[in-house]
Amino acid sequence: MSSDIASIPAPDLQDAVAALEAASAVVDTAILKLAATGSVDEDQVLAYDIGHAAAAIETARSMIDYGAKGTVEGQLTCVFVADIISELGAKLWGRESVWGIDPGALDDTRSFVSAWRNPDVLAAMAYVDGPRHLDSEFELVEDTFKRFATEQVAPRAEHIHRTNSDIPEDLISGLAEMGLFGLSIPEEHGGFASGGEGDYFGMIIATEELSKASLCAAGSLITRPEILARAIEAGGTDEQKAKWLPQLAMGEKLNCIAVTEPDYGSDVAGIKVAAIEATGPNGEAGYTITGVKTWCTFAARADVMMVLARTEADRSLGHRGLSILIVEKDQGDSHGFELTQEGGGTMEGRPIDTIGYRGMHSYEVAFDNWFVPAENLIGMDEGRGRGFYYQMAGFENGRIQTAARAVGVMQASYEAAKEYAENRIVFGQPIAEYQLTRVKLTRMAAIIQASRQFSYQVGRMMSKGEGKMEASMIKAFVCKASEWVTREAMQIHGGMGYAEEYDVSRHFVDARVLSIFEGADETLTLKVITRTLVKNATVNQG
């Protein structure tokens, strides 16, 4: 499909940077106002909008270096910057006093936004999605996992989704042989991580390619081992690292995460599941776990569970009374399982049916005096009461991985929409020729590339021990963006987009879960992003 290249203006990154700075100044003003006259908990609408606007601006900033690499890259950068400023303007209109800004605060960006929001310009850019500019080492990673995803995962993705069947064992073993589960685990513990940004890049690229084929059957398999491995690396003893990390790296042990409870999700400080010191059936020291966890994805297939439990009876300690235990278990039936230990401890898993993200299977798991040896508490005595911090070490990495999953789902939806638009004839011509379709495709391409570039940037930051807030920002932005991209891809398909036989319907329902797990969007934005922005602004001002 050709584009009228002559109608696309030359990108001006200086104008893009200036527009971004104007937008950033608006957000900074609102942050200071919130810090001075309100609070994140009381002014939630303003705080939420600030958090998402800040995340969008940081995503756009990550595109500036990319935009300097070529004309197409520069054009996509300008489109994205104009798009997020337009959305910021929509948040502001009629609420200027709430934000503490002048009504004309974005007036200087108007000509830039007008140029790059022009429908004729956007329509002319359809089918231009830009190169990734990966080094040869990471192109090999991309090609390797893309081939596996295309040949092994994609042909079975629809069946797994429509029947909610288990992930085939040969997919798991095949990815284990390729080293997927060891991408972030140090070489000395059987993985492939050697330190530096390459470890993050490999994980991000592999996750995106696998998620393009299937979020549930491939793209999410690394997430739980990633979280547990990072928690062990953060607080585990040398013996625990030597025991568990090689098994996770080789895929010999697959795990699930058991943090959420029926009454406590993101507010983990209040969780009730208790781990009480006890003696095991053979006289060994340990803990018995009693209580209910929910949304334990992959719990039946898992060999071990990462359980966040209250080891300190004093509930006033909040998150300081929580510890992480590695709970070994037999594999159970994905339709529900009941396990019994020697000594009488029980574990019962009830499946939770979901509209998407099928194949992974989520469960409500009830523990009744389930015994865990003391050696399985991460950090042992020194780790008691530090489970929250070890969990966060894992979840911060899980968030950037979730962003990579969202990019993969968006890319798959975008490619499906392009192909369908070229072949679907409506009123005598392919719908790809209509301006509205072409504008949608251009916006999709810009959003996807910006999301991808920001994930690379956050990976670089995290490899240096930085980027904790940015990891939350990218998850907040990209996961919401994926809902729009997958919806519009579905819409381009018309009635067939609503049919399960087309992959875009699966991408749409899968994308919906991304802003819910790994930190619900509202909590992540209010409690992490905006709260951190306000804290930093207060410190800097002081």
Stockholm file with secondary structure:
# STOCKHOLM 1.0

chainA/1-542         MSSDIASIPAPDLQDAVAALEAASAVVDTAILKLAATGSVDEDQVLAYDIGHAAAAIETARSMIDYGAKGTVEGQLTCVFVADIISELGAKLWGRESVWGIDPGALDDTRSFVSAWRNPDVLAAMAYVDGPRHLDSEFELVEDTFKRFATEQVAPRAEHIHRTNSDIPEDLISGLAEMGLFGLSIPEEHGGFASGGEGDYFGMIIATEELSKASLCAAGSLITRPEILARAIEAGGTDEQKAKWLPQLAMGEKLNCIAVTEPDYGSDVAGIKVAAIEATGPNGEAGYTITGVKTWCTFAARADVMMVLARTEADRSLGHRGLSILIVEKDQGDSHGFELTQEGGGTMEGRPIDTIGYRGMHSYEVAFDNWFVPAENLIGMDEGRGRGFYYQMAGFENGRIQTAARAVGVMQASYEAAKEYAENRIVFGQPIAEYQLTRVKLTRMAAIIQASRQFSYQVGRMMSKGEGKMEASMIKAFVCKASEWVTREAMQIHGGMGYAEEYDVSRHFVDARVLSIFEGADETLTLKVITRTLVKNATVNQG
#=GR chainA/1-542 SS CCCCGGGSCCCCHHHHHHHHHHHHHHHHHHHHHHHHHCCTTTSHHHHHHHHHHHHHHHHHHHHHHHHTTCHHHHHHHHHHHHHHHHHHHHHHTTCHHHHTCCTTTTGGGHHHHHHHHCHHHHHHTTTCCCCCCCCHHHHHHHHHHHHHIIIIIHHHHHHHHHHTCCCCHHHHHHHHHTTGGGTTSBGGGTSCBCSSHHHHHHHHHHHHHHHHHCIIIIITTTHHHHHHHHHHHHHCCHHHHHHHHHHHHTTSSCEEEECCBTTBSSCGGGCCCEEEEEECTTSCEEEEEEEEECCCTTTTTCSEEEEEEECSSCGGGGGGGEEEEEEECCCCCTTCEEEECTTSCEEEEEEECCSSSTTTCEEEEEEEEEEEEGGGBTTHHHHTTCHHHHHHHHHHHHHHHHHHHHHHHHHHHHHHHHHHHHHCEETTEEGGGSHHHHHHHHHHHHHHHHHHHHHHHHHHHHHTTCCHHHHHHHHHHHHHHHHHHHHHHHHHTGGGGGSTTSHHHHHHHHHTTTTTSSSCHHHIIIIIIIHHHHHHHHHHHC
#=GC SS_cons         CCCCGGGSCCCCHHHHHHHHHHHHHHHHHHHHHHHHHCCTTTSHHHHHHHHHHHHHHHHHHHHHHHHTTCHHHHHHHHHHHHHHHHHHHHHHTTCHHHHTCCTTTTGGGHHHHHHHHCHHHHHHTTTCCCCCCCCHHHHHHHHHHHHHIIIIIHHHHHHHHHHTCCCCHHHHHHHHHTTGGGTTSBGGGTSCBCSSHHHHHHHHHHHHHHHHHCIIIIITTTHHHHHHHHHHHHHCCHHHHHHHHHHHHTTSSCEEEECCBTTBSSCGGGCCCEEEEEECTTSCEEEEEEEEECCCTTTTTCSEEEEEEECSSCGGGGGGGEEEEEEECCCCCTTCEEEECTTSCEEEEEEECCSSSTTTCEEEEEEEEEEEEGGGBTTHHHHTTCHHHHHHHHHHHHHHHHHHHHHHHHHHHHHHHHHHHHHCEETTEEGGGSHHHHHHHHHHHHHHHHHHHHHHHHHHHHHTTCCHHHHHHHHHHHHHHHHHHHHHHHHHTGGGGGSTTSHHHHHHHHHTTTTTSSSCHHHIIIIIIIHHHHHHHHHHHC
//
